Amino acid sequence: MKKKFLAIVSMAAMLLVGCQSNAERYGEPLIFTTGTTTGVFYSLGAGISTMWTNELEKRVASQASNGSIENLNLMRKGEANISFTTVNIAYEAYNGVGSFEGKQYEEVRILGNLYPNISHIIVKNDEKYNSIEDLKGTSFVFGAAGSATEVESRLVLEAHGIGEKDIKANYVGFTEATDLMRNGQVEGVNIYTGVPAAAATELISTVDSKVLSFSDSAIDHLVEEYPWNFAYTIEPNTYDKQPEAIQTVGQYSTIVIDESVNEETVYQLTKELWENLNSLQKSFSIAKQFSPESAVAGTADIPLHPGAERYYREIGVID
């Protein structure tokens, strides 16, 4: 009986040692907040998290969210370590302005920019709507509440002389926006994502609609006043019934990380992200727009995490 008891104790001890070594190896997971389950951020974040977990001795757990603003708030409160966002939201958080007035998050750092988000102002294919200024007095989808799309839509309309009081605002995601356009409940939407945008392609193919160019003065204003923005041209025939180039603006989607994550871990995360780019590109078409050179462009003076900076210096992207 005594021998049986000792054997059980010995087995339990071995199991405990096994559990401890696994915990020591992986530790608590890094929490990577992404976006809504229908968006690019969600599926891409799951793929990157899986890649990191498989390649590194560190668990990274992806988590759905309502998007950029919520992601930065979760990081600010210590409930996430890594997040997808757009540079404008990271800028607001870092500087304590806009959506983060009174809630400054100085500890946010950039791991790397990924791809440009581009504003697609899509309206009914009606002669009444030939410019963005023509949207005054209509019903328009700004984007999901708390998203980068909502923030950027407001700036785009203001740059064309349209305040929120001049328009009936709707706050829903891309799928709901397409339904509202299809049902004739709104006259316009902003599809704010990479090019070509699947949501824009679907909307244009199922609803008689068109993408509007920005005015030159609005582009100048958006680029000069907001350091994350840059002018962007959507080439002809990117979308159905689009024979001419469309002038618009964009900014980068980025991965941000809290400064408290240690330098070596962030160095390894950054290194694995770029050294596994070919694998990501096979699974995610948007990853074909990623490049290490763009990773440090258009950051609006938000600091790189020292671990990421170390990697970019190592490969010669920065001096």
Solvent accessible surface area in square Angstrom, and as a share of the most:
residue,aa,sasa,rsa
1,M,197,0.88
2,K,154,0.65
3,K,171,0.73
4,K,136,0.57
5,F,125,0.52
6,L,97,0.48
7,A,58,0.45
8,I,103,0.52
9,V,72,0.42
10,S,59,0.38
11,M,125,0.56
12,A,55,0.43
13,A,50,0.39
14,M,139,0.62
15,L,120,0.60
16,L,104,0.51
17,V,94,0.54
18,G,38,0.36
19,C,86,0.51
20,Q,90,0.40
21,S,59,0.38
22,N,84,0.43
23,A,60,0.47
24,E,144,0.64
25,R,124,0.45
26,Y,44,0.17
27,G,28,0.27
28,E,141,0.63
29,P,34,0.21
30,L,14,0.07
31,I,43,0.22
32,F,0,0.00
33,T,0,0.00
34,T,0,0.00
35,G,3,0.03
36,T,60,0.35
37,T,91,0.53
38,T,113,0.66
39,G,29,0.28
40,V,61,0.35
41,F,29,0.12
42,Y,80,0.30
43,S,53,0.34
44,L,0,0.00
45,G,0,0.00
46,A,39,0.30
47,G,20,0.19
48,I,0,0.00
49,S,4,0.03
50,T,78,0.45
51,M,21,0.09
52,W,0,0.00
53,T,41,0.24
54,N,113,0.58
55,E,93,0.42
56,L,25,0.12
57,E,113,0.51
58,K,52,0.22
59,R,102,0.37
60,V,10,0.06
61,A,41,0.32
62,S,44,0.28
63,Q,80,0.35
64,A,45,0.35
65,S,14,0.09
66,N,94,0.48
67,G,9,0.08
68,S,3,0.02
69,I,24,0.12
70,E,61,0.27
71,N,0,0.00
72,L,0,0.00
73,N,25,0.13
74,L,24,0.12
75,M,3,0.01
76,R,82,0.30
77,K,119,0.51
78,G,64,0.61
79,E,98,0.44
80,A,4,0.03
81,N,41,0.21
82,I,0,0.00
83,S,0,0.00
84,F,0,0.00
85,T,0,0.00
86,T,3,0.02
87,V,0,0.00
88,N,0,0.00
89,I,0,0.00
90,A,0,0.00
91,Y,56,0.21
92,E,17,0.07
93,A,0,0.00
94,Y,56,0.21
95,N,59,0.30
96,G,11,0.11
97,V,61,0.35
98,G,50,0.48
99,S,41,0.26
100,F,0,0.00
101,E,127,0.57
102,G,77,0.74
103,K,78,0.33
104,Q,92,0.41
105,Y,4,0.02
106,E,97,0.43
107,E,72,0.32
108,V,0,0.00
109,R,38,0.14
110,I,0,0.00
111,L,0,0.00
112,G,0,0.00
113,N,0,0.00
114,L,0,0.00
115,Y,3,0.01
116,P,20,0.13
117,N,7,0.04
118,I,0,0.00
119,S,1,0.01
120,H,0,0.00
121,I,1,0.00
122,I,0,0.00
123,V,0,0.00
124,K,58,0.25
125,N,77,0.39
126,D,53,0.27
127,E,156,0.70
128,K,135,0.57
129,Y,15,0.06
130,N,104,0.53
131,S,38,0.24
132,I,1,0.00
133,E,72,0.32
134,D,55,0.29
135,L,0,0.00
136,K,113,0.48
137,G,66,0.64
138,T,17,0.10
139,S,12,0.08
140,F,0,0.00
141,V,2,0.01
142,F,1,0.00
143,G,1,0.01
144,A,28,0.22
145,A,67,0.52
146,G,25,0.24
147,S,15,0.10
148,A,8,0.06
149,T,11,0.06
150,E,25,0.11
151,V,12,0.07
152,E,0,0.00
153,S,1,0.00
154,R,60,0.22
155,L,26,0.13
156,V,0,0.00
157,L,3,0.01
158,E,88,0.39
159,A,22,0.17
160,H,11,0.05
161,G,50,0.48
162,I,1,0.01
163,G,20,0.19
164,E,70,0.32
165,K,186,0.79
166,D,40,0.21
167,I,15,0.07
168,K,140,0.59
169,A,32,0.25
170,N,31,0.16
171,Y,84,0.32
172,V,41,0.24
173,G,23,0.22
174,F,59,0.25
175,T,80,0.47
176,E,86,0.39
177,A,1,0.01
178,T,5,0.03
179,D,60,0.31
180,L,33,0.16
181,M,3,0.02
182,R,106,0.39
183,N,100,0.51
184,G,41,0.40
185,Q,105,0.47
186,V,1,0.01
187,E,34,0.15
188,G,0,0.00
189,V,0,0.00
190,N,2,0.01
191,I,0,0.00
192,Y,9,0.03
193,T,15,0.09
194,G,2,0.02
195,V,20,0.12
196,P,93,0.59
197,A,3,0.02
198,A,86,0.67
199,A,20,0.16
200,A,0,0.00
201,T,65,0.38
202,E,90,0.40
203,L,0,0.00
204,I,5,0.03
205,S,68,0.44
206,T,74,0.43
207,V,21,0.12
208,D,88,0.46
209,S,4,0.02
210,K,51,0.22
211,V,20,0.11
212,L,10,0.05
213,S,47,0.31
214,F,8,0.03
215,S,37,0.24
216,D,111,0.58
217,S,81,0.52
218,A,0,0.00
219,I,18,0.09
220,D,78,0.40
221,H,77,0.34
222,L,0,0.00
223,V,54,0.31
224,E,136,0.61
225,E,101,0.45
226,Y,51,0.19
227,P,70,0.44
228,W,12,0.04
229,N,9,0.05
230,F,56,0.23
231,A,65,0.51
232,Y,60,0.23
233,T,51,0.30
234,I,1,0.00
235,E,108,0.48
236,P,55,0.35
237,N,116,0.59
238,T,43,0.25
239,Y,10,0.04
240,D,82,0.43
241,K,139,0.59
242,Q,15,0.07
243,P,102,0.64
244,E,130,0.58
245,A,38,0.30
246,I,9,0.05
247,Q,67,0.30
248,T,0,0.00
249,V,0,0.00
250,G,0,0.00
251,Q,0,0.00
252,Y,32,0.12
253,S,0,0.00
254,T,0,0.00
255,I,0,0.00
256,V,0,0.00
257,I,0,0.00
258,D,19,0.10
259,E,76,0.34
260,S,91,0.59
261,V,14,0.08
262,N,90,0.46
263,E,77,0.35
264,E,81,0.36
265,T,23,0.13
266,V,0,0.00
267,Y,16,0.06
268,Q,55,0.24
269,L,0,0.00
270,T,0,0.00
271,K,53,0.23
272,E,26,0.12
273,L,0,0.00
274,W,16,0.06
275,E,102,0.46
276,N,27,0.14
277,L,25,0.13
278,N,112,0.58
279,S,65,0.42
280,L,8,0.04
281,Q,44,0.19
282,K,177,0.75
283,S,82,0.53
284,F,40,0.17
285,S,88,0.57
286,I,25,0.13
287,A,0,0.00
288,K,138,0.58
289,Q,60,0.27
290,F,7,0.03
291,S,33,0.21
292,P,31,0.19
293,E,113,0.51
294,S,26,0.17
295,A,0,0.00
296,V,34,0.20
297,A,42,0.33
298,G,36,0.34
299,T,23,0.13
300,A,13,0.10
301,D,133,0.69
302,I,4,0.02
303,P,45,0.28
304,L,31,0.16
305,H,3,0.01
306,P,68,0.43
307,G,0,0.00
308,A,0,0.00
309,E,50,0.23
310,R,94,0.34
311,Y,10,0.04
312,Y,0,0.00
313,R,117,0.43
314,E,103,0.46
315,I,75,0.38
316,G,59,0.56
317,V,34,0.20
318,I,40,0.20
319,D,161,0.83
